[in-house]
Amino acid sequence: MRPAAQLLLEESVALAALLEVTPPEYLGRPTVCTGWTARDVLAHCGAALSATAAGTPHSFTPEANERDVRERRSWPLDEVLEELFKGYEAAAQAIDRASGMLDGVGLGEWIHGGDVRDAVGADDAYASAGVELAVPLLVERSALRGAQRIDVTVDGEGYAFGVGALAGWVETDQETFVRLCGGRLPDPARYRLEGVVAADFVLFD
């Protein structure tokens, strides 16, 4: 199975375990996704994964995503979660069949799991199960998006981020690297860089 598909299956198990011990009211907390609570992020993920599995993914513009979330705000939480967890399995199969064309969906929805963890106060929110798959996928995405070349060292392991002439370097840990690539407010004390700035790592619009 493709790493991006496996990533979703690991997230499904890990997120289910987290939600079992998370008070429902915590899902009303705000996330880094402007205007969305943790519950809204779960609703967005369920909608996106269901559409991917059905072969009808939309443009994932802010307007389209907000429309999906707004529609689900009247749903009972159980229905939101039912759609989400069915979506993980079905979307993983679709991503695996797509030979790389849908890898960004798997990676993006895994990062959204970090948004939920961050909102409810989980430790290392963006280094959950599957992070060892996510880091190489982020490096791969950096080349596909034509990001500038940066030498990256993540927990002692080196990666060639982006393409072209070398612009600089960064040393950090897995959780912070995911935050950098997702534009998720990394702690400046957890990375060192030269020749580049944090915004140079952002891979999601």
Buried (B, 14 or more C-beta within 10 A) or exposed (E): EBBBBBBBBBBBEBBEEBBEEBEEEBBEBEBBBEEBBBBBBBBBBBBBBBBBBEEEBBEBEEEBBBEBBEEBEEBEBEEBBEBBBBBBBBBBBBBBEBEEEBBBBBBBBBBBBBBBBBBBEBEBBBBBBBBBBBBEBBBBBBBEBEBBBBBBBBBEEEBEBBEEEEBBBBBBBBBBBBBBBBBBEBEEEBBEBEEBEBEBBBBBE
